[in-house]
Amino acid sequence: MNRVENFIRISPKLFLVAAGLDLIKQVQSLLPYWLQFHDQLFSRSDYDFSNGKLTVQFIYLLIDVLTYPLGWVGTAIVIKLLLDIHDGRRGTRPEVAE
């Protein structure tokens, strides 16, 4: 196998690592909203004024926490399936090929 083929074969693992990193990033983006709901970031009057807007933004970010990492995982699955199809057509599997 050449370098490009090796890189393509490890790309599903790279996408799974990217999914983990994206999950960490997305969860960290929820921190200001978490603090707001526990009255640590805003005063009580700010909470009463902006409660609706912050709730909608929190739900939007919560959906992002789920969808973006799942997109990375879905891409890894598609690449793995395409590699399996490619290996099946060639009649060789890299795990058993010597």
C-alpha positions in Angstrom: 0.0 0.0 0.0 1.2 3.5 -0.8 1.0 6.5 1.5 -2.2 7.8 0.1 -4.0 4.5 0.5 -2.7 4.2 4.1 -4.1 7.7 4.8 -7.4 6.8 3.3 -7.6 3.6 5.4 -7.0 5.5 8.7 -9.4 8.3 7.8 -12.4 6.7 9.6 -10.4 6.7 12.8 -9.5 10.3 12.2 -13.1 11.2 11.8 -14.0 9.4 15.0 -11.3 11.5 16.8 -12.7 14.6 15.2 -16.2 13.6 16.5 -14.8 13.4 20.0 -13.1 16.7 19.8 -16.2 18.3 18.3 -18.3 16.9 21.1 -15.9 18.4 23.7 -16.1 21.8 21.9 -19.9 21.7 21.7 -20.3 20.8 25.3 -18.0 23.7 26.3 -20.2 26.1 24.3 -23.1 25.2 26.7 -21.2 26.4 29.8 -22.3 30.1 29.7 -26.0 29.0 29.4 -25.5 26.4 32.2 -24.1 29.2 34.5 -26.9 31.5 33.5 -29.5 29.1 34.6 -27.8 28.8 38.0 -27.7 32.6 38.5 -23.9 32.7 38.4 -23.5 34.8 35.2 -26.4 37.3 35.2 -28.3 39.1 37.9 -31.9 38.1 38.6 -33.3 41.0 36.5 -31.2 40.0 33.5 -32.5 36.5 33.9 -36.1 37.5 33.9 -35.6 39.8 30.8 -33.7 37.4 28.6 -35.0 34.0 29.8 -36.9 33.2 26.6 -34.1 34.1 24.2 -31.5 32.2 26.2 -33.7 29.1 26.4 -34.0 29.1 22.7 -30.3 29.5 22.2 -29.6 26.8 24.8 -31.8 24.3 22.9 -30.2 25.3 19.6 -26.7 24.6 21.1 -28.0 21.4 22.7 -29.1 20.1 19.3 -25.7 21.1 17.9 -24.1 18.9 20.6 -25.9 15.9 19.1 -25.9 16.6 15.4 -22.3 17.8 14.6 -20.5 14.8 16.2 -23.0 12.4 14.7 -22.1 14.0 11.3 -18.5 13.1 11.9 -19.4 9.5 12.9 -21.7 9.2 9.9 -18.9 10.2 7.6 -16.6 7.7 9.2 -19.2 4.9 8.6 -19.6 5.9 4.9 -15.9 5.9 4.3 -15.5 2.5 6.0 -18.3 1.1 3.9 -16.8 2.5 0.7 -13.4 0.9 1.7 -15.1 -2.4 2.2 -16.9 -2.2 -1.1 -13.6 -1.3 -2.8 -11.8 -4.2 -1.1 -14.6 -6.6 -2.1 -14.3 -5.7 -5.7 -10.5 -6.1 -5.7 -10.9 -9.4 -4.0 -8.4 -8.5 -1.3 -8.7 -7.4 2.3 -5.8 -5.5 3.8 -6.1 -7.4 7.1 -5.5 -10.8 5.4 -3.3 -9.7 2.5 0.4 -10.4 3.0 
